[in-house]
Amino acid sequence: MPGQVFIVSAPSGTGKTTLLRELLSWQPRLRFSISYTTRPPRPGEVPGQDYFFVSSEEFRRLKDWGALVEYVEQFGHWYGTSREWVMQTLAAGFDLVFDVDTRGAKALKHSFPHGTYIFILPPDLDTLAARLQKRGDLTPAELTRRLAAGRQELKEAYWYDYLVINDDIHQAVEKLKAIWLASHCHTRTLWPTVSPRYL
């Protein structure tokens, strides 16, 4: 059975990366969708595992060739997902988790209208600001920009299939697990594989 796609968005500082790592470590069928990016690697990031790091020129070529299923510019860098890599992974029976902003999610909605779209919310805006400040790697101007971008993204949460509030990491992970389990019981997913038993 082909894999499913799970598209996850959240404002920067919500804790999305931590939650998704927990989810993927729980379910071996899940794979993280690895994006191309023009930004430099952060400490600890592994090329080909966290991102495919490419130059701006290479990214432009991929975009012009139509090799990307979605792409966006965020905070001065480009991010995009390989169409061929996605289709091969799904055909192999793995579920893919996309970590994208709301613009990337909307682009993926055209290619994967039956995907599962999840928006992770912070408990409130004050908590979001505190989490970003705690990181300690943002200038005041960058902090202001990320908070403004986060407020804009929150306005898009209404059209996602599921909302998960990350006020307790363990509860939030359990909710993500429940969403994954429910998606595999959805009629459009399960009926084609089991209907021969009953028809």
N, C-alpha and C positions, 0 to 999 in steps of 0.2 A: 504494500500500500504506500503511495507517495506520501511524503512528509507534508506537514502543515507549516504555515508561517504565523509567527507571533510578533506583532509590531508594538514596540514599547517606547513611549515618549515621556519626558519629564523635564521640568526646568533644571538647569545646572544647579547642583547642590542638594538635590532631593534625596540622593542615596541610591539612585537607580543602578549604578555599576555594582555596588555591593549586593543589592537584592538579586540581580541577574546572575552574579557569580554563584550565589547560594542556590538559586534555582537550577542552574546547569550542573552543579555538582551533585544535585539530588537525582536528576533524570538523565541517564546516558543517551537517550534518544534525541535529546536536545543539543543543537549546535549553535554557536554564536556566529551570526553573520559578520564576516570580516570585511570591513570597508577599506577602500582606497582613501588615503588622505594626503594632503600636501603639507600638513603640519609636521614639525619635527617630533621624534619620539620623546615621551616623557620617561623619567627614570623608572626602570623596571619593565617597561613595555618591550615586547618581543615582536620583531617584524615577522609577518606571516601568521602570527597568533593573535595579536591584539589589533593590528592594522597592517595593510600593505602600504608602506610609506613610499611615495613617489614624488617626483618633481612636478612643478606646475605645468611644465611642457608636456610631460607624460600624461598627466591627468586630462589636459585639454585634448590630447589625441584620443584617449579612451572615450571621452564625451562626444567628440566629433564622429567617431566610428559607430556610435550607438551601442557601445559595449556596456553601458551602465543602465541598470534598471531604475535608478534614482540617483540624484546628486543635488547637493545644496552647498552654499557657502555659509560658513558660520564662524564668527569671531576672526575673520580675515583668512580663513583656510577653507579649502574645498574637501568635501567628503562625498563618496559615491560607492555604489555596490555593483559588482560584476554580475551581469545577467547570466552569463554562461555558468559561473560558479554556483549561483543560486539554484538554477535548474538542475544541475548535476547533483547537488546535495539533496534536493527534494526527491529526485528520482531514485536516489539510493535509500530512501525511506527515513531520512532524518528530518526532524522538525527544526526549523530555523527561527532564531530570535533576532530580530532587528532592533538595534538601539539607534533611533533616529529622532530628529526634532519633528515638529508638527508639519513642516513643509515636506520633509522626506516621507512622513507617513501618508500625506495626501497624495504624493507621487506614487507610492506603493499601492494605494487604494485602487488605482486604475489597473495595475497589473495583477493585484491579488484582492479582488473585491470580497472574497469569502475568507480572508485572513482574520485573525483575532487581534483587535486593536485595544491596547491597554495604556491608560495614562496613569502615571504615578504622581500623586499629589503630596506636597509637604503638609505638615499639620496646619501651618498658617504662614503668612509672608514674613513675620518677624523671625520665625524659626528658620526659614529659608535664608534670610540675611545673615543670621548668626552662624549657620553651617558654612556659608561661603566665606565669612570672615575668619572662621576657625581654620580654614585651609592654609591661610597665611601666605599664599603664593600669588595673590591678586593685588594689583595697585588699586587705590580708591576709584580711579576712573574705570578700571576693568570691572570692579565690584558693582559700580553703578550701572554699567552697561549690561552685565549679566542679570541683575535684578530686573532691569527694564525688559530685557528679552524674556525673562521668566514670566513676568506679568502678561506679556503678549501671548506666550504659549498657553498659559492657564485659561485664556479666553477660548481656546480651541478644544478644551477637555470634553465639552458636551457631546461631541460626535463620536467619541471612542466607545467601544463596546463595554469596557469595564474601567472602573476607577478604583485605585488602591491607594489609601492614605498611609504614608510611611511615618507613623508616629511611634510604632514599635516594630523593630526590624524582624523579629521572629513571627509576629502576627502577619506582617506584610508578606513575608516569604510564604507562609501557609496559604494566604489568599491567592498568590500567584500559582502555587501548586494546584489549588482547587480549580482555578481557571483552566489550567492545562488539562486536568482530568476531565472537566466538563466538556471541553472542546472535542475530546476524543469520544464522547458519548453523543455528540450532536448528530442529528438525523442525516444531514448531508454528508457527514464523514463516515458514519458507521453503516448506514443502510446499504450502500452499494456493495459492501464486503459481506454482509450477513444475509441479504435478501434471498440469495439462492437456497438457503436452508428452509425458507418459508413459502417460496413461490413455485 
